[in-house]
């Protein structure tokens, strides 16, 4: 299976969960979960999976476990992933 990597910026404690917008070259993922015990990271991975039309298990964290800036791996064709990420950043 092809793998694509996407850089994201997590905004924990948002009023609602949503994926969209840009922070530099990163895709913004706002989540209502707080940054406690990995809750915001898990919520962000679930939100990214939904935004890209994937199952949660098809999205894995590559780097940034304790940072707002993360890189995630998607089980998705890289061209399709980049096109969708560009749509969401716009």
N, CA, C and O atoms as CSV, one atom per row, in Angstrom:
chain,resi,resn,atom,element,x,y,z
A,1,UNK,N,N,0.843,-1.188,0.000
A,1,UNK,CA,C,0.000,0.000,0.000
A,1,UNK,C,C,0.884,1.246,0.000
A,1,UNK,O,O,1.912,1.286,0.676
A,2,UNK,N,N,0.490,2.231,-0.739
A,2,UNK,CA,C,1.234,3.488,-0.811
A,2,UNK,C,C,1.083,4.252,0.499
A,2,UNK,O,O,0.081,4.133,1.203
A,3,UNK,N,N,2.094,5.026,0.795
A,3,UNK,CA,C,2.074,5.818,2.016
A,3,UNK,C,C,2.343,7.271,1.677
A,3,UNK,O,O,3.232,7.587,0.887
A,4,UNK,N,N,1.559,8.150,2.287
A,4,UNK,CA,C,1.759,9.585,2.119
A,4,UNK,C,C,1.979,10.191,3.496
A,4,UNK,O,O,1.399,9.737,4.482
A,5,UNK,N,N,2.805,11.204,3.559
A,5,UNK,CA,C,3.039,11.896,4.830
A,5,UNK,C,C,2.522,13.315,4.721
A,5,UNK,O,O,2.718,13.993,3.713
A,6,UNK,N,N,1.858,13.749,5.778
A,6,UNK,CA,C,1.277,15.087,5.813
A,6,UNK,C,C,1.694,15.761,7.116
A,6,UNK,O,O,1.582,15.172,8.191
A,7,UNK,N,N,2.172,16.987,7.014
A,7,UNK,CA,C,2.537,17.777,8.185
A,7,UNK,C,C,1.285,18.493,8.686
A,7,UNK,O,O,0.567,19.120,7.908
A,8,UNK,N,N,1.031,18.395,9.989
A,8,UNK,CA,C,-0.153,19.034,10.568
A,8,UNK,C,C,0.247,19.905,11.755
A,8,UNK,O,O,1.302,19.712,12.360
A,9,UNK,N,N,-0.619,20.866,12.072
A,9,UNK,CA,C,-0.481,21.716,13.257
A,9,UNK,C,C,-1.754,21.515,14.059
A,9,UNK,O,O,-2.845,21.821,13.578
A,10,UNK,N,N,-1.627,21.002,15.279
A,10,UNK,CA,C,-2.783,20.706,16.121
A,10,UNK,C,C,-3.088,21.896,17.023
A,10,UNK,O,O,-2.194,22.466,17.648
A,11,UNK,N,N,-4.364,22.259,17.079
A,11,UNK,CA,C,-4.836,23.320,17.973
A,11,UNK,C,C,-5.787,22.684,18.981
A,11,UNK,O,O,-6.980,22.556,18.705
A,12,UNK,N,N,-5.275,22.281,20.151
A,12,UNK,CA,C,-6.139,21.644,21.150
A,12,UNK,C,C,-7.047,22.657,21.847
A,12,UNK,O,O,-6.751,23.851,21.880
A,13,UNK,N,N,-8.142,22.172,22.396
A,13,UNK,CA,C,-9.052,23.026,23.154
A,13,UNK,C,C,-9.942,23.905,22.305
A,13,UNK,O,O,-10.473,24.898,22.802
A,14,UNK,N,N,-10.123,23.572,21.046
A,14,UNK,CA,C,-10.997,24.354,20.162
A,14,UNK,C,C,-12.461,24.104,20.543
A,14,UNK,O,O,-12.777,23.122,21.215
A,15,UNK,N,N,-13.335,24.988,20.113
A,15,UNK,CA,C,-14.759,24.816,20.431
A,15,UNK,C,C,-15.363,23.626,19.687
A,15,UNK,O,O,-16.326,23.017,20.151
A,16,UNK,N,N,-14.780,23.300,18.516
A,16,UNK,CA,C,-15.234,22.118,17.779
A,16,UNK,C,C,-14.076,21.561,16.965
A,16,UNK,O,O,-13.111,22.264,16.664
A,17,UNK,N,N,-14.190,20.305,16.620
A,17,UNK,CA,C,-13.145,19.651,15.844
A,17,UNK,C,C,-13.346,19.957,14.367
A,17,UNK,O,O,-14.444,19.796,13.834
A,18,UNK,N,N,-12.271,20.403,13.708
A,18,UNK,CA,C,-12.345,20.645,12.273
A,18,UNK,C,C,-10.947,20.616,11.670
A,18,UNK,O,O,-9.962,20.953,12.327
A,19,UNK,N,N,-10.884,20.211,10.415
A,19,UNK,CA,C,-9.629,20.140,9.679
A,19,UNK,C,C,-9.722,21.138,8.537
A,19,UNK,O,O,-10.630,21.060,7.710
A,20,UNK,N,N,-8.788,22.070,8.491
A,20,UNK,CA,C,-8.793,23.051,7.428
A,20,UNK,C,C,-7.984,24.280,7.798
A,20,UNK,O,O,-7.873,24.643,8.969
A,21,UNK,N,N,-7.432,24.903,6.794
A,21,UNK,CA,C,-6.604,26.073,7.006
A,21,UNK,C,C,-5.135,25.700,6.974
A,21,UNK,O,O,-4.776,24.523,6.945
A,22,UNK,N,N,-4.302,26.709,6.980
A,22,UNK,CA,C,-2.863,26.473,6.884
A,22,UNK,C,C,-2.134,27.233,7.973
A,22,UNK,O,O,-2.526,28.334,8.359
A,23,UNK,N,N,-1.077,26.628,8.453
A,23,UNK,CA,C,-0.134,27.259,9.371
A,23,UNK,C,C,1.222,27.057,8.715
A,23,UNK,O,O,1.867,26.027,8.913
A,24,UNK,N,N,1.654,28.042,7.932
A,24,UNK,CA,C,2.833,27.846,7.095
A,24,UNK,C,C,2.485,26.837,6.013
A,24,UNK,O,O,1.547,27.044,5.243
A,25,UNK,N,N,3.238,25.747,5.954
A,25,UNK,CA,C,2.934,24.692,4.989
A,25,UNK,C,C,2.193,23.528,5.640
A,25,UNK,O,O,1.992,22.490,5.009
A,26,UNK,N,N,1.786,23.692,6.897
A,26,UNK,CA,C,1.113,22.619,7.634
A,26,UNK,C,C,-0.406,22.757,7.572
A,26,UNK,O,O,-0.944,23.862,7.514
A,27,UNK,N,N,-1.075,21.621,7.584
A,27,UNK,CA,C,-2.529,21.559,7.627
A,27,UNK,C,C,-2.972,21.739,9.075
A,27,UNK,O,O,-2.459,21.058,9.963
A,28,UNK,N,N,-3.915,22.644,9.328
A,28,UNK,CA,C,-4.383,22.909,10.688
A,28,UNK,C,C,-5.489,21.920,11.055
A,28,UNK,O,O,-6.440,21.710,10.303
A,29,UNK,N,N,-5.331,21.317,12.243
A,29,UNK,CA,C,-6.327,20.387,12.781
A,29,UNK,C,C,-6.728,20.905,14.160
A,29,UNK,O,O,-5.962,20.791,15.117
A,30,UNK,N,N,-7.923,21.470,14.260
A,30,UNK,CA,C,-8.433,21.966,15.538
A,30,UNK,C,C,-9.247,20.855,16.189
A,30,UNK,O,O,-10.115,20.257,15.554
A,31,UNK,N,N,-8.962,20.584,17.458
A,31,UNK,CA,C,-9.677,19.526,18.182
A,31,UNK,C,C,-10.170,20.067,19.514
A,31,UNK,O,O,-9.530,20.923,20.124
A,32,UNK,N,N,-11.303,19.566,19.953
A,32,UNK,CA,C,-11.864,20.019,21.225
A,32,UNK,C,C,-11.153,19.394,22.417
A,32,UNK,O,O,-11.231,19.929,23.523
A,33,UNK,N,N,-10.468,18.286,22.221
A,33,UNK,CA,C,-9.755,17.618,23.313
A,33,UNK,C,C,-8.594,18.480,23.800
A,33,UNK,O,O,-7.966,19.197,23.021
A,34,UNK,N,N,-8.328,18.400,25.071
A,34,UNK,CA,C,-7.199,19.112,25.667
A,34,UNK,C,C,-5.914,18.327,25.464
A,34,UNK,O,O,-5.947,17.119,25.231
A,35,UNK,N,N,-4.792,19.010,25.550
A,35,UNK,CA,C,-3.487,18.379,25.366
A,35,UNK,C,C,-3.039,17.699,26.670
A,35,UNK,O,O,-2.041,18.092,27.273
A,36,UNK,N,N,-3.776,16.697,27.085
A,36,UNK,CA,C,-3.479,15.963,28.311
A,36,UNK,C,C,-3.468,14.472,28.000
A,36,UNK,O,O,-4.432,13.943,27.447
A,37,UNK,N,N,-2.393,13.803,28.351
A,37,UNK,CA,C,-2.259,12.352,28.172
A,37,UNK,C,C,-2.508,11.895,26.735
A,37,UNK,O,O,-3.039,10.805,26.521
A,38,UNK,N,N,-2.139,12.698,25.766
A,38,UNK,CA,C,-2.258,12.313,24.367
A,38,UNK,C,C,-3.660,12.396,23.790
A,38,UNK,O,O,-3.894,11.938,22.672
A,39,UNK,N,N,-4.591,12.971,24.529
A,39,UNK,CA,C,-5.979,13.050,24.055
A,39,UNK,C,C,-6.096,13.905,22.797
A,39,UNK,O,O,-6.831,13.551,21.875
A,40,UNK,N,N,-5.381,15.022,22.749
A,40,UNK,CA,C,-5.457,15.901,21.578
A,40,UNK,C,C,-4.826,15.233,20.360
A,40,UNK,O,O,-5.328,15.369,19.245
A,41,UNK,N,N,-3.738,14.520,20.572
A,41,UNK,CA,C,-3.094,13.810,19.461
A,41,UNK,C,C,-4.021,12.751,18.894
A,41,UNK,O,O,-4.170,12.652,17.676
A,42,UNK,N,N,-4.640,11.964,19.747
A,42,UNK,CA,C,-5.567,10.915,19.292
A,42,UNK,C,C,-6.750,11.528,18.555
A,42,UNK,O,O,-7.171,11.011,17.520
A,43,UNK,N,N,-7.292,12.627,19.082
A,43,UNK,CA,C,-8.412,13.305,18.425
A,43,UNK,C,C,-7.984,13.853,17.068
A,43,UNK,O,O,-8.753,13.807,16.108
A,44,UNK,N,N,-6.767,14.368,16.986
A,44,UNK,CA,C,-6.258,14.906,15.724
A,44,UNK,C,C,-6.100,13.798,14.684
A,44,UNK,O,O,-6.444,13.995,13.518
A,45,UNK,N,N,-5.590,12.647,15.086
A,45,UNK,CA,C,-5.430,11.534,14.148
A,45,UNK,C,C,-6.789,11.055,13.641
A,45,UNK,O,O,-6.936,10.732,12.463
A,46,UNK,N,N,-7.775,11.010,14.526
A,46,UNK,CA,C,-9.128,10.609,14.113
A,46,UNK,C,C,-9.730,11.635,13.153
A,46,UNK,O,O,-10.394,11.264,12.184
A,47,UNK,N,N,-9.499,12.924,13.419
A,47,UNK,CA,C,-10.030,13.981,12.550
A,47,UNK,C,C,-9.375,13.937,11.174
A,47,UNK,O,O,-10.048,14.113,10.159
A,48,UNK,N,N,-8.068,13.703,11.137
A,48,UNK,CA,C,-7.361,13.602,9.853
A,48,UNK,C,C,-7.890,12.404,9.067
A,48,UNK,O,O,-8.110,12.501,7.859
A,49,UNK,N,N,-8.090,11.292,9.737
A,49,UNK,CA,C,-8.620,10.102,9.061
A,49,UNK,C,C,-9.975,10.405,8.424
A,49,UNK,O,O,-10.221,10.042,7.274
A,50,UNK,N,N,-10.839,11.062,9.165
A,50,UNK,CA,C,-12.170,11.398,8.636
A,50,UNK,C,C,-12.069,12.361,7.451
A,50,UNK,O,O,-12.764,12.193,6.448
A,51,UNK,N,N,-11.203,13.368,7.571
A,51,UNK,CA,C,-11.055,14.372,6.506
A,51,UNK,C,C,-10.524,13.769,5.212
A,51,UNK,O,O,-10.858,14.238,4.124
A,52,UNK,N,N,-9.699,12.734,5.325
A,52,UNK,CA,C,-9.136,12.096,4.140
A,52,UNK,C,C,-9.921,10.862,3.706
A,52,UNK,O,O,-9.525,10.184,2.758
A,53,UNK,N,N,-11.021,10.564,4.379
A,53,UNK,CA,C,-11.858,9.423,4.020
A,53,UNK,C,C,-11.216,8.084,4.346
A,53,UNK,O,O,-11.401,7.106,3.621
A,54,UNK,N,N,-10.463,8.042,5.437
A,54,UNK,CA,C,-9.772,6.819,5.842
A,54,UNK,C,C,-10.304,6.322,7.172
A,54,UNK,O,O,-11.019,7.035,7.876
A,55,UNK,N,N,-9.947,5.083,7.510
A,55,UNK,CA,C,-10.232,4.566,8.844
A,55,UNK,C,C,-9.133,5.047,9.771
A,55,UNK,O,O,-8.025,5.340,9.323
A,56,UNK,N,N,-9.428,5.130,11.047
A,56,UNK,CA,C,-8.451,5.624,12.016
A,56,UNK,C,C,-7.156,4.802,11.986
A,56,UNK,O,O,-6.068,5.359,12.131
A,57,UNK,N,N,-7.264,3.505,11.804
A,57,UNK,CA,C,-6.070,2.651,11.805
A,57,UNK,C,C,-5.175,2.876,10.583
A,57,UNK,O,O,-4.048,2.383,10.551
A,58,UNK,N,N,-5.656,3.609,9.587
A,58,UNK,CA,C,-4.880,3.913,8.389
A,58,UNK,C,C,-4.062,5.204,8.536
A,58,UNK,O,O,-3.369,5.621,7.608
A,59,UNK,N,N,-4.156,5.823,9.713
A,59,UNK,CA,C,-3.412,7.051,9.997
A,59,UNK,C,C,-2.528,6.799,11.210
A,59,UNK,O,O,-3.017,6.416,12.272
A,60,UNK,N,N,-1.220,7.016,11.051
A,60,UNK,CA,C,-0.302,6.810,12.166
A,60,UNK,C,C,0.567,8.049,12.373
A,60,UNK,O,O,0.868,8.786,11.435
A,61,UNK,N,N,0.952,8.249,13.612
A,61,UNK,CA,C,1.821,9.362,13.968
A,61,UNK,C,C,3.260,8.991,13.661
A,61,UNK,O,O,3.732,7.932,14.076
A,62,UNK,N,N,3.963,9.855,12.934
A,62,UNK,CA,C,5.366,9.620,12.601
A,62,UNK,C,C,6.257,10.380,13.574
A,62,UNK,O,O,7.152,9.797,14.186
A,63,UNK,N,N,6.014,11.684,13.719
A,63,UNK,CA,C,6.792,12.504,14.648
A,63,UNK,C,C,5.883,13.507,15.349
A,63,UNK,O,O,4.809,13.842,14.848
A,64,UNK,N,N,6.323,13.985,16.516
A,64,UNK,CA,C,5.613,15.054,17.201
A,64,UNK,C,C,4.631,14.623,18.262
A,64,UNK,O,O,3.611,15.284,18.455
A,65,UNK,N,N,4.906,13.531,18.960
A,65,UNK,CA,C,3.969,13.020,19.962
A,65,UNK,C,C,3.597,14.066,21.012
A,65,UNK,O,O,2.450,14.103,21.458
A,66,UNK,N,N,4.538,14.913,21.412
A,66,UNK,CA,C,4.261,15.905,22.451
A,66,UNK,C,C,4.301,17.338,21.925
A,66,UNK,O,O,4.346,18.285,22.711
A,67,UNK,N,N,4.283,17.501,20.619
A,67,UNK,CA,C,4.359,18.818,20.002
A,67,UNK,C,C,3.059,19.148,19.276
A,67,UNK,O,O,2.296,18.249,18.923
A,68,UNK,N,N,2.809,20.421,19.057
A,68,UNK,CA,C,1.655,20.804,18.234
A,68,UNK,C,C,1.926,20.522,16.755
A,68,UNK,O,O,0.999,20.281,15.982
A,69,UNK,N,N,3.193,20.553,16.374
A,69,UNK,CA,C,3.577,20.243,15.003
A,69,UNK,C,C,3.854,18.753,14.890
A,69,UNK,O,O,4.715,18.221,15.592
A,70,UNK,N,N,3.133,18.088,14.017
A,70,UNK,CA,C,3.239,16.641,13.870
A,70,UNK,C,C,3.347,16.267,12.397
A,70,UNK,O,O,2.992,17.049,11.516
A,71,UNK,N,N,3.834,15.078,12.150
A,71,UNK,CA,C,3.820,14.491,10.813
A,71,UNK,C,C,3.077,13.173,10.945
A,71,UNK,O,O,3.395,12.353,11.807
A,72,UNK,N,N,2.087,12.974,10.087
A,72,UNK,CA,C,1.307,11.747,10.107
A,72,UNK,C,C,1.487,10.997,8.793
A,72,UNK,O,O,1.732,11.591,7.743
A,73,UNK,N,N,1.361,9.700,8.879
A,73,UNK,CA,C,1.446,8.831,7.714
A,73,UNK,C,C,0.042,8.343,7.382
A,73,UNK,O,O,-0.700,7.899,8.258
A,74,UNK,N,N,-0.307,8.434,6.099
A,74,UNK,CA,C,-1.626,8.006,5.634
A,74,UNK,C,C,-1.462,6.836,4.670
A,74,UNK,O,O,-0.595,6.868,3.797
A,75,UNK,N,N,-2.281,5.813,4.821
A,75,UNK,CA,C,-2.285,4.709,3.858
A,75,UNK,C,C,-3.132,5.150,2.671
A,75,UNK,O,O,-4.298,4.777,2.537
A,76,UNK,N,N,-2.508,5.958,1.812
A,76,UNK,CA,C,-3.208,6.582,0.703
A,76,UNK,C,C,-2.175,6.932,-0.363
A,76,UNK,O,O,-1.018,7.206,-0.045
A,77,UNK,N,N,-2.588,6.923,-1.613
A,77,UNK,CA,C,-1.699,7.311,-2.700
A,77,UNK,C,C,-1.201,8.732,-2.444
A,77,UNK,O,O,-2.007,9.621,-2.173
A,78,UNK,N,N,0.108,8.964,-2.525
A,78,UNK,CA,C,0.643,10.301,-2.229
A,78,UNK,C,C,0.041,11.426,-3.072
A,78,UNK,O,O,-0.166,12.527,-2.562
A,79,UNK,N,N,-0.241,11.173,-4.341
A,79,UNK,CA,C,-0.827,12.214,-5.193
A,79,UNK,C,C,-2.231,12.580,-4.714
A,79,UNK,O,O,-2.595,13.755,-4.683
A,80,UNK,N,N,-3.005,11.583,-4.347
A,80,UNK,CA,C,-4.369,11.817,-3.841
A,80,UNK,C,C,-4.300,12.564,-2.511
A,80,UNK,O,O,-5.066,13.498,-2.278
A,81,UNK,N,N,-3.384,12.151,-1.646
A,81,UNK,CA,C,-3.239,12.787,-0.337
A,81,UNK,C,C,-2.832,14.252,-0.478
A,81,UNK,O,O,-3.375,15.111,0.216
A,82,UNK,N,N,-1.898,14.542,-1.355
A,82,UNK,CA,C,-1.448,15.927,-1.526
A,82,UNK,C,C,-2.556,16.801,-2.109
A,82,UNK,O,O,-2.710,17.958,-1.718
A,83,UNK,N,N,-3.316,16.251,-3.035
A,83,UNK,CA,C,-4.432,17.011,-3.617
A,83,UNK,C,C,-5.482,17.340,-2.537
A,83,UNK,O,O,-5.973,18.467,-2.468
A,84,UNK,N,N,-5.818,16.358,-1.705
A,84,UNK,CA,C,-6.806,16.563,-0.639
A,84,UNK,C,C,-6.258,17.536,0.405
A,84,UNK,O,O,-6.993,18.395,0.891
A,85,UNK,N,N,-4.980,17.413,0.754
A,85,UNK,CA,C,-4.378,18.316,1.733
A,85,UNK,C,C,-4.401,19.752,1.205
A,85,UNK,O,O,-4.672,20.685,1.961
A,86,UNK,N,N,-4.124,19.930,-0.070
A,86,UNK,CA,C,-4.155,21.270,-0.674
A,86,UNK,C,C,-5.569,21.853,-0.611
A,86,UNK,O,O,-5.737,23.043,-0.342
A,87,UNK,N,N,-6.578,21.025,-0.858
A,87,UNK,CA,C,-7.975,21.472,-0.768
A,87,UNK,C,C,-8.292,21.920,0.648
A,87,UNK,O,O,-8.939,22.947,0.850
A,88,UNK,N,N,-7.839,21.155,1.622
A,88,UNK,CA,C,-8.143,21.472,3.028
A,88,UNK,C,C,-7.380,22.702,3.507
A,88,UNK,O,O,-7.896,23.460,4.327
A,89,UNK,N,N,-6.162,22.914,3.012
A,89,UNK,CA,C,-5.382,24.087,3.406
A,89,UNK,C,C,-5.963,25.375,2.827
A,89,UNK,O,O,-5.814,26.442,3.421
A,90,UNK,N,N,-6.619,25.285,1.681
A,90,UNK,CA,C,-7.143,26.473,0.988
A,90,UNK,C,C,-8.345,27.073,1.707
A,90,UNK,O,O,-8.900,28.074,1.253
